[in-house]
């Protein structure tokens, strides 16, 4: 890529890349790769031993066809900075040895370089390959687009190789450990291979490589390549059916196994993933390349197919969801944020940028999403690149619920402006606690500023034009006052109110106890027809199997309150739960000459816990014993269980152990050994997989000390 003019030996006897010194200075010591790994915009030193001195040229090369026009080849003299920003200086050295320092520009292309030496000896010109190095983005360099000023942030978003991904429900947020493993052996090679497998690279390799100086470009390519939809990328998504031809998405605990499987399988997409898997893998790849990245979870996440900022839901007269629209609201959705400046948009939009590798919608013809500035989303600038309108809808769309009758007549029941985009969460810096970052995406719900931003977004999207979008605009005006007061608004004046409550925390293997509470808001006697249903649903809230359905008439006197207890027995739901352990209970209450009332309750069944104990101190290269205990809470035998364990710096590959079958209420203890190979804080993840428990996970943090 760059050429520099030096007085160097005609015959080189030794090349010293000063690997330990350079890696420490460039914060790349954690990489398991044997080759030299450097960060752009920062000096590195190499030493050459020689016998004689002649004039020569030294030049690194990257990409298939280095060229000055592509900024992949630059010529400059010793002690002079070239037009590209590359420079080199000769340091003090002993006889027969030369030390020189090379500085790459802060906007250099990232990737693998070959360093060649061209020797000019009279009329004879020869060259020799000195070796190769990898150049990465540099969050420690103030002139790099990915620069982060805070060292604790850099430690978390670049150097931390494990983390927490949040999931569950807005009122029951759970955490799951994830092994990013960006420094594990061959992961950096795989990350670079992902770039080389992209459609952009296959169409025009030279241009693609020259564009790799921009985190905007690189992150967008990665968001397309992590899913398999267009380019035979890393992970194939699947949200329903059986996973017998691959791995259930719930069974993954980290990115390393997935990336290696893709790489070793000659780039065959790994089956299967869902949103948290795509986000975990993309976080690994971007951190390995030096782009500060974190995983974000948005609860009650809208998937607005037609980008009109309104999510319409239709139910029938029994309360059952009808698929009359492609809009949906997921219990949660997981994506990424990466930190860099936006030269294409302006400095106001610098900072965290949303990236989403989950293949939901095409962007410029490809299943990719982002980078979308969180500041653009918060301000309603939905016209800006990339995909800011889609992300805005995910966190700030409005919800409208309709009853659809058999004669195709429909009745609007509720309009809710506050349901979407709740508890937007990420892992805290330096701890495993949850941080709420909702304020980065929108102003406080119901505030005047938030409503102004929403209207601005509608206008930019042309929602006030003809067709269905016009109706959306009129509908918003009708409910604007109540929406500002955070009311769930029925049509007409409400005459009854109600709640669905859980009587106890729901645990898998046990009956689910609920209470339907109804209140008559007026003095007139009321007869209410209640239609109650329960279905097993995916986290996307797509129903998979019906569990329970009943209807009855409830009579309420003047301002009377009645509580109707009911239960969903284990025998009713055990074969219907599928994978996500989620149940949606719906109660539709109809009143003659009055408004209808719809209540919904999302239930997430708790899995039993794993107990993990590590005996003795954990020291690099010394064995430590791990004991995992699990108790079967079911009234039936559990068989064919497999215990999986992994953790960067603790286990080179994922460990799998068959577990003996367990009788009802029986405890089982499994022991295995780990030999840590890296010091520092390490995360050990354990996952019990069986046909009875799809997702029983636990983790423990270990402080591994160096060898004394």
N, C-alpha and C positions, 0 to 999 in steps of 0.2 A: 504494500500500500504506500509506503513512503521510502524514499531513497535519501541517504545522507552520505556526504563525502568525508572520508576519514583517511588518516595515515595508519594503516594496519598491516599485519604480517602477510608476507607472501605465503608462508606455510604455517597454518594454525596447528598447534599441538594439543590444545585443550580449550574447551568452552565451559565456563562456569556461569550458570543462569542465576546464581545467588537466590535459589528457590526459597529457602527458609526466610531470608531477609525480605525478599519481595512479597511473599505471601503475607507475612506479618504486617507489612506496611500497607498492603492493599486489602486487608481484611478478607483474605481468601484461604486462610490456613485450614478451615474446616472442610474444604473440598477434599474428597478422597482420591481425586485424580492425581496421577503422577506428573502430568505435564504442568507447565507454568501457567497460572491463572492470574490475570492482572485486571485492574480497573482503569477505564479511560480517564484522561485528564490528569494523570498522576505519573510521576517519574518512576522508572525501574532501571536497575543496574545489571549489566552483564560484564564478565571479564574474559579476555582472550589471552592465551599464552602463544608466543610465536618465536620464530627464529630470525627472520629477516623482515624488513619493513618496505612496503610499497604503497602506492596510491590505490584506493579501492572505493567501491560504493556498497553501502549496506542498505537493503530494502526489505521490509515486511510485505507480504502479499496475502490478500484475502479474496475469496470468491473465485469463480471460474475464469473471469476475463478482466483482470485489473486494468483500469484505464483512468487517465487524468480527467477525462470528461465526466466520469462517473464518481470522481473523488475517491477512487480506490487505488490511485497511484499518484505519488507526489515526490518531487525531486527537491532537495535542499542541501545546503552545505553545513559542515560542522560549525557549531556555535552560532548558527543563524536559524531563526525560526522560519520554516517554510510557509508558503501561502496557505497551506492546510492546517497549520498549527503544530505540526510535528517538529521536534527539535532534538538535538543531541549535543552533549558536551563531553569532552575527555577529562577524566579525573586523574589525580596524582596516582602514579603507579610505579612499581619497581621495574628494573630492566627485564626485558623479555615478557612483560605482561602489560596489558592495557585494560583499564577500567573505563567504561563510558556509561553515561546516563542518558536514556531516551525518555522523552515525554510525549505522550500521545495527546491529541486535542480532546477537549471535553465533549466534542460532538462527533468523535470518530465512530465509524461503523463497528458494531460489536460482532464477535464471532471468532473463528479460528484463523490465525495468521501463520504463514510460513516465513521464517526469517532467512534470507539468503544474503551471501556475501559475494560481491563482484570484484574481482581483483584485476587491476590494470597494470601489467608489467611490460613496459615498452610497447611492442606491437602485438603482444599477446594479452587477450582478455579471457579470464576464466571465472567460474563461479562455484560456490560451495553452499550447501544447505547447512545452516547453523542449528536449526531446530524449529520448533513451533511453539506458539503460546496462544492462549485464549484471552480476548479482551471483552470485558463486561461493562455494563452501565455502572456508574459510580455515585451512589447517594452521599458519599463523603466529600465530593468535589463541588464547590459552590457554583461552578460554571456548567455543571451537568444539568440537563433538564429534569433529572430525577432526584436532585439534591434535597436532602432532609436535614434541617438544622439541628434537630435534637438527637443526641446520641442514644437515648433510651428508645426513641422511636425507631432508629436504625437497627438497634439490637432486636427489636420485636418484629419489624416488618420486612427485614432483609435476612437477618442471621438466625432467627428462631426457627428450628426445624420441626417443631411440633406446635399444636394449637388446639383450640376448642371451636366446634361448630354448634350453633344453637338451633334448636328445632322444637317441634311440639305444637302447642296452641298459645294464643296470646295470653291466656290466663293460666297456662301451665307450661312454662318455658323450660325445656330440658337442654342439657349440654352433652356433647359427645366429643371424645378426644379424636384427633386426627393426626396421623404421622405424615408430615409434609416431606421430610427426608431429602431436601434439595441438595444436600452435600454428600449423599450416599454415592457409592461407586457407580459410575456410568450414568447418573441422572443428568449431569450437565451435558454429556454427549447426546443423550436422548432429547434434551431440550433443544439443542442445536439441530438435531435431526428433524424435529418437528417443523422448524422453520424451513428446512430444505425439502420437506415433503408438501409444502403448501402449493396451492394452485398458482399463486403469484410467482413462486420460484420456478415451477415447471414451465410457465409461460415465458418468462423472461428472467433468467437467473441473474444476469448482471445488474439489471435495474432493481431487482428484489434485494440483492446484497447491498447495493448503494443506499437503499432506503432504510437499512437496519441501524442507522444512526439515530432514528427517531423512536422514542418510546410509544408515541401515538401509533405509528405504523406497526411496530413489533407486537404491541399488546392486542391490536385488532386482528392481526394474523393469528395469534395464539388463540383468541376467542373463537375463531373459525375452526382451528385445527384440533382443539380439545374434543369437539364433537365430531362424529363420523359422517354427518349428513351429506356433505358436499365433496370432501377431499379424502375420504377414508382416514379420517383422523383417529384420535386415540380411543375415545369411548363411544359406544353405541347406546343410545338412550332407549329405555323401555319403561312404561308406566302401568301396564296391565298384563294380565295373562300369567303364565308360568315362566320360570326362569331356568328350566331344566337344560337349555342349551348354552347356559352361561352361569354367571354368578348373580344372585339376588343383590340388588344395589345396597340393601341394608347390611350386607355381610362385609363390605369393604371397611377397613379401618385406617387406610392411608393411601397415599399416591404411589409409593415406590413399587409395590407389587403390580399395580396397574400399568405404570409406565414401562417397567421391564417386560411385562407380558406383551405389550404392544411392540416393543423394540425387538425382542427375541423372536416374536412370531412374525417377523418380516412385515411389520406395519399393518397387520390385520386388526381391525377395531376390536377392542375388548368389550365383551358383553358382561354386565349391563350397567348403566349408570342412571342416576336421577340428579336433581339439581345440586345437592350437596357434594356429590361425587365430582361433577363437572367443576364446581367451584374449588374443591380441594386440590384437584389435579392442576387447574390453572394457577392456583396460588403457588404450588411447587415450582412450576415451570418459570413463572415470572420472577419469583425470588431467586431462583438459580441463575437467571440472567442479570440479576442486579436491580430489578425494578421493585421498589417497596410496594408490597401488596398485602391485603387483609381480606378475610372472608366476612361477608355481611348477610344477615338473615332479616328478611322483611316478613312480618306476620300479617295475615290477611292481605296477601299480595294479589293484586288484580292482574288478570291477563286480558287486556282490552284489544280484541282482534281488529276492530274497525277504528281504533284510536279516535273515539268521540268522547272519551273521558266519562262515559257512563256504562256501568255494568248492569245489564238487565238479567234478572233471574225470573224464570217462570215455574210455577207449581200448578198441579191439578187440584181438584176439589178435595182430594184426600191429603194434600200436603206433600205429595211426591214430586220431586224435581223433574221437570221436563226439559229435554234438550232441544229447545227452540232457538237457541243462540249459541254462538261459539265463545262468548264471553265466559269467564270463570273467575272465581276467587279461591286461591289456594290458601290452606291453613298457614303455610309459610313458603317462602321461596328464598333460595340462597344464591348469591352472586358474589362478585369480587369488587373491591376498590383498589386502584393503583394510584400512586402519588407521582405526579409530574406536571410540568408547566404546559400551557396550551398556546404555543406560538401561532396556531391557526385561528384561535378565537380571541386572544387578548389576555393580558395578565389577570384580569378580574376572575377568569375562569380557571386559574391555576389551582393545584391542590388535588384532592381526591377525585378520581374519575371512575365511573361505574363501568364494569365489564361483565358480560354474562355469556358463558359458553354453553348454557343450556339451549338446545335448539327449539326455540318457541316460534320466532318469526324471522323471515328473511330481511336482511339489511343489504341493499344494493345487490340483490340476487343471491346472497349467500347467508346461511344460518350463522350469523355473528351479531354481536351487540356491543356497542361502545367503541371507544371510550366516550362516555357522556359525563360532563362536568356536574358534580353535585350542586355547584352554585347555580348552574343553568337550570337545573331541575327545581331548586328552591325558588328561583325567581320567575319560573314559568316560561323560560326562554326555550320553548319546545321546537323552535325552528333551527336550532344549532346542531352541528355534527357532534357526536354521532348517536342517533337513536334516543335523543333526550325526550322525545314525546312518548316513546314506549315506556321508559323508566318513570316519567312523570305520572302516567296512568297507573303504573304498578303501585305507586305510593300515595296517590291523591285522587283517584277516580271516585265518582259518586256511585252509590248502589241504589237500584230501583227494583222492587219485588212486585210481581204480578201474579194473580190467579188467572189461569187460562181454562175456560169452560169448554165443554164438548162442542158447543155451537160456535166455537172460535171467538166468542166474546171474551175480553180480558178486563180484569179489574186491578187497578194499581192499589197495592196495600201500603207499601212503605217507600219512602225515599230517605236515604241515610248518607250524609256527607262525611261521617267520621269513622266509618267502619274500616276503610282501606288504609294500609300503611301504619301498622301499630308496632310499637316497641322494636324499631329497627335496631338490630343488635350486632355487636362484634366483641371479640375478646379484648380485655383491657391490656394495656402495656405492662409487662413484667408480672402479671398475675393471671389466674384463670377465671377471674370474675367477669361479669357481663357489663358492657358499657352501652347505654342507649344513645344512638346517634340520629334519632328521628329529627332533631332540630337542624341537622345538616341538609335534610331533604325538603323540609317544609316549615312554614311558620305555624304557630300554635293553632290547632284545629278550632274552627269557628271564629277565629279572630278576623277583624276587618282586613288585615293584610293578606291572610291566607285566602280569603274569598276574592280579593282583588287579583291575586296571582292566578287563581283558578280561571277567572273571567278572561284574563290576559291570555292564558293558554288556549282557551276556547276560541278566542278571536284569531290567534296565530294559526290554529288548525283549521279555520274556516268552518267551525261547527255551526255558525249562524247562517250557513248557506241553505240551499233547498234540501228536501228529503228528510230522512230520519233525524239527521242532526238538528234540524230546525225544531223538531218535537222535543229533543233533549233540552234545547235552550229554553223553550216555553215551560217544560216541566220544572226546570231549576227555578224559574221565576216564581212559580206557584208555591213552592215550598221554601223559599229563601228565608223567611222570618223564622220558621220553626227549625230550619237547618242550623241557623246561627246559634240557636239555643240547645243544640245537640239532642233534639227530640227525634225519636223514631216515629214517623208520622203516618197514621192510617188515613184512609180516605173517609170523609165525614167525621162527625164528632164521636170520639171513643166513648163507649158505654161500659166496656169491661177492660180490665187489665189482667196480666198474668205473668207467671214466671215458671221456668223449669229449673229445678234445683237437684243437685246430687246430694244424697243423704250421707255418703261416705266416699272417701277416695277410691276410685275403681281400680281393682287389682285383677290381673288376668288369672283365670281359674276360679273366680268368685262371682256371685250374682251382683248385678248392678242395681242399686236401690235409688229410685228417684221420686220426686214429689212434684205434681203439677198443682200450682196454686193459682186460683182464679178469684177475682174480686169484681163485684158489681159496683160500678161507679155512680149509679143513679138509684132512685127510690123505687122504680118500677120493678116488678117481678120479671126475671129473665130465664128463658130456657136456652141453653147453649149446647150446640151440637159439636162435640170434640172428636176430631179425627187425629189419632196419634200413630206415628210410624217411626221405626228405627231401622237404619241401614248401615252396613259396614261400608266405609268409604276410604278412598286413598287420601293422602295429604293434599292432593289437588281438589278434594271434596267431590270427586267423581264417585257416584254410588256403585258398589260392586255386588252387593247381595242384600236382599231384604231379610231382616231379622224378626221384626215384630210389627203388627198392625192391628189396631182395634179402634172402635168408635163407640161412643155412648153419649147420652144426653145428661147434662148437668143442670140442675135447677138452682138458681140463686135468688134469695129474697132481697129485700131492700138493703143495699150496701153490704150485702153479706159476702164473707170470704170462705171459700172451701178449699181444702187441700186433699188432693187425690193421690195416694201413694200407688206406685206400680214398680215392677222390677223387670229386668232383662236377665234371665237365668243363664248360667254358663252353658248349659246344654243348648240354649237357643243361639248363642253367638259363637261357640267354639269352632264350628266348621265354616263360619262365614267371614271371619276376621281378615282373611287374606294375609297381607304383610304388614299393613300400617298400624294395626291395633287401634284404629279409630272408628268410632260409631257416631253417626249423626241422628239425633232424635228431633223430630218435628211434630209440633202440635198446632193444628189449624182449628181455630174456634170460630164458629159461625153463629151469628145472632140474627134472628128475624127482625127486620126493620132496624138494622144497626150495622155497624162496621164489622168487618172480619178482623180477627187477630191471629197473627202468625208468630210462633215462638220456636226457636231452634236452640239446640244444646249440642255442642261438640264435646265428645268424650274421648279421652285418650287413656287407654288401659295401661297401668304401670306393670312393667316386667319385674320379676324378682331380681334381687341384686346379687352381684358377684362380690366375694370378699377376697382381696388380694393381699398377701403378706410376703414381704421380702426379708429374708433372715440374714443378719450380719451386715457389715459395711459393704458398700459397693465401691470397688476400686478397679481402675483400668487393668485389663488382662487377668483379673482374678475372678473365679467363679462365685456366683451368689445363687442361693436356692430361692425359688419362688413357689408359693403355695396358693392355690385358687380353690375356694370352697363355694359350692352352689347347692341350694336346697330346692327340690322339686315341690312347688306349691299345689300341684294338680292332684286330683283324685284318680289319676290314671298313670300307668307306667310311661316313662319317658325313655326312648331308645335312640340309637344312632346319633349321639351327640359328638361334636367335634369342638375342641378348644383351640382357638387361634390366638397367637401372641405376636406382637411386633413392636418395634421401637427403635428409632434411629440412635446409633451409638451403643445399642444394647444387643440387638440381634441383626446379623448380616442379612438374613432372609426371614420371611414369615414362618413361624413355627406352628405345626399342626399336630394335635394329640387327640386320639380317640378316647372318649370318656365312657366309662362303664354305665350301663343302663341304671336308671333310678326308679325305685318304687315310689308310690305316693308319699309325700312329705319326707322322703329320704334325702340325706345330704351326701354329696360326693366331693372328694378332695383330690385334686390333681397337682402333681409337683413337676417342676422342670427347672432347668439351670440356665442362667444367662452369664455371659462373659463380656462385660462392657469393654468397648474398644475406643470410647471417647469420654473425656471428662466433662464436667459441667452438669447442669440440670437436665435430666432426661425423662422422657415420658414413656412408660410401659403400658401398652394397650392390650386388653384381653377381651376376647369375644367368644361367647358360647353359641354355637350354631346347631339347630335341630329343627325337625318338622313341627315341634310344639312351640318353640320360642325362636322367632325369626331374628331377634335383635337384642340379645342380652349382653351388654357391654359394661366394662369397667376400666378404670385406668388408675395408675399411681405415679406420682412424681418422685424421682430418685435423684439424689445428689451424688454424682460419681466423682471420686477424687483421683488425681493422678497417682501413678506409681511412686511410692516414696523412695 
